[in-house]
Amino acid sequence: MKTKLIILLCFIAAWSLVVPSRVSFGADQESLRIALESEIKASGAEVGLAFKDLETGTTVFIREKEMMHAASTMKVPVMIEIFRQAEKGKFGLDDRLPIRNEFHSLVDGSPFSLNKEDDSDKDIYALIGREMSIRELTERMITVSSNFATNVLVDLVQAKNVMATLQELGIRRMQVLRGVEDSLAYEKDLNNQTDAYDLMLVMEAVAGGKASSKAACQEMIRILRRQTFRNGIPAGVPQDVPVGNKTGSITGMEHDAAIVFPPGRKPYVLAVLTRGIRTSEEGEKLIACLSRLIYGEVAGKYAAQNCR
């Protein structure tokens, strides 16, 4: 009997080496941190990084409370507020809004307009004087990072309400004060700001169905997955792995925040903010590198190597 028990235990031990178990973070988590910090140091950029695995609860934080200009990442909280107000019956997503190129500064209410050449969504300028649905404007705000659509929508839902929703979700430091391209506000340092930690919390609220109703969060995820700017976090994971992300870019800064859906498990959320980069391409490559290292850890294929 004793001999049979020993044989059985040996068989179980051998089988455990053959059959892969659920990936868990252990010693490799510290190796991952070292690899991430090595790439960040080599880049010469300032980087804030916040990662949370919604399967295991594991986190990795690097300068996660370093505040930076939010750039277009602030468009995700605006999207959340749009869906929340729609669910409260304040408007329908298929309601239509007039498209006018006139907005008002946070500083003194003075009017300003947007420049087509400074907007990644140039096509919308041909629609000035017409109407568009709130749903279509929201889609363009996220998928092509339309500044014009963003300002129309911020006027609709109001930045103070976006801030109230962030507070309700426990997101305390992110600041959404205004729309975009308000040069007078920029000169007075009245800017939308975030750190990587709070931006991660925004994506987690969407991924976990907490930002609004579960149905609304699923629709927000579908919009994020239709993102056209894919050179940051999505570039660091296999092409067949779904990613919903939102980038942000301003002179000397490149950001990305994402929900990543590895097969057969819950997703993870990742936010990376960079400052002090020479070009957007340089920032994108760094973010993709960091993303690649993190995906390798989550997928159980991590090896200590650099991205250069």
Stockholm file with secondary structure:
# STOCKHOLM 1.0

chainA/1-308         MKTKLIILLCFIAAWSLVVPSRVSFGADQESLRIALESEIKASGAEVGLAFKDLETGTTVFIREKEMMHAASTMKVPVMIEIFRQAEKGKFGLDDRLPIRNEFHSLVDGSPFSLNKEDDSDKDIYALIGREMSIRELTERMITVSSNFATNVLVDLVQAKNVMATLQELGIRRMQVLRGVEDSLAYEKDLNNQTDAYDLMLVMEAVAGGKASSKAACQEMIRILRRQTFRNGIPAGVPQDVPVGNKTGSITGMEHDAAIVFPPGRKPYVLAVLTRGIRTSEEGEKLIACLSRLIYGEVAGKYAAQNCR
#=GR chainA/1-308 SS CHHHHHHHHHHHHHHHHHSCCCCCCSHHHHHHHHHHHHHHHHHTCEEEEEEEETTTCCEEEESTTCCEECGGGGHHHHHHHHHHHHHTTSCCTTCEEECCSCEECTTTCCEECCCGGGCSCCGGGGGTTSEEEHHHHHHHHHHSCCHHHHHHHHHHHCHHHHHHHHHHTTCCSCBCCSCSCCHHHHHTTCCCEECHHHHHHHHHHHHTTCSSCHHHHHHHHHHHHTCSCCSSGGGGSCTTSCEEEEEEEETTEEEEEEEECCTTSCCEEEEEEEESCSCHHHHHHHHHHHHHHHHHHHTTCCCSCCCC
#=GC SS_cons         CHHHHHHHHHHHHHHHHHSCCCCCCSHHHHHHHHHHHHHHHHHTCEEEEEEEETTTCCEEEESTTCCEECGGGGHHHHHHHHHHHHHTTSCCTTCEEECCSCEECTTTCCEECCCGGGCSCCGGGGGTTSEEEHHHHHHHHHHSCCHHHHHHHHHHHCHHHHHHHHHHTTCCSCBCCSCSCCHHHHHTTCCCEECHHHHHHHHHHHHTTCSSCHHHHHHHHHHHHTCSCCSSGGGGSCTTSCEEEEEEEETTEEEEEEEECCTTSCCEEEEEEEESCSCHHHHHHHHHHHHHHHHHHHTTCCCSCCCC
//
